[in-house]
Amino acid sequence: MVDIDSERIRIILANIEYEIIEEIGVLSENARGWRKELNKVSWNGRPPKYDIRDWSEDHEKMGKGITLTDEEAEALKKLLD
């Protein structure tokens, strides 16, 4: 079992920088207005990746999500076709 210092986690998460480079589409929206979106996002100044996650209406808060490289997104597209 791993003991995680939750205060340390909060500090690390507070220092994450992101920029939504391209808003591609909304997959769904819940009753509270949060939307599961597909976007191209740059995390901490790195090259943008495809990103699927829940966002608040103003994009100030986010839920857990997944990022995909261009190659991974293409592989996912082939699997879904």
Secondary structure, DSSP 8 states (H G I E B T S, - for coil): -----HHHHHHHHHT--EEEEEEEEEEEE-TTS-EEEEEEEEETTS--EEEEEEE-TTSSSEEEEEEE-HHHHHHHHHHH-
